[in-house]
């Protein structure tokens, strides 16, 4: 587990709830919601460690994954 920003950990339930609200708002306005969360967490819902150096901010590998997701859905 990351040890630099412990106050940001164990927020998975909140993240899921907030993401659902954002998706609903996007849908109401005809905007596209891109689910990155499910691609960035492991089976227990924790951020995959190699994608972040502190549990919050992405590493190059994390940004590369984000870019790959955007490209695979033809958003860019």
N, C-alpha and C positions, 0 to 999 in steps of 0.2 A: 504494500500500500504506500501511497505517496505520503510524505511527511511535512511538506512545506506549507500547505494551506488547509489544515484539518477542518476548519469551519465550513469548507465547501463540500465535504464528503457526506455520504449517506443522505443525499437529497433526491434519490431516484424517484420516489413517489411524487415529490413536488415537480420534478422535471417532467415526468409523464403527464401530470395534470396541466401544467403550463403549456406543454407542447400541444396537447389536445385542444386547449383554448385557442392557441395561435392558429392551429389548423382550421378550427371552426370559423375564426375571423377571416382568415384567408379565403375560405370557401364562400363566405357571405359576400365578399367583395370581388369574387371571381379571380382571385390571385392563386398562384401555385404555392403550395406548402411542400417543402422538401424535408423528408424525415432523415436526418443524419444520425439521430440518437441510436437507432437500432443497429447501425453499422459501426458505431464507436464504442459500444459496450460489449462485455462478455456475457456468458450465460447467466451470471448472477446480477447483471445490471450495472456492474462497475466499469468505469472507463478503462479501456484497454491501455495498459501502462506504456506500451511502446508508442502510443499516439499522443502522449502528453508527458512533459517533464515534471509537472507539479500537480497533476490531477485536475487542472483547470485550463491551462494554456497548451495549445497544440505544439507538437514537434514538427519538423519538416515532414516526417512520415505521416503525421496526422493531417497536415495540409495537403499532402499528395493524395491521401485517401479521399478527402473532401473534393478535390479537383476531379478525381476519377469518378466519383459519384455524379457530379454535375455533368461531366462529359458522357457518362454512360446513359444518362437520361436525356441527352442532347439539349441541355440547358445552356451549354457553351460549346 
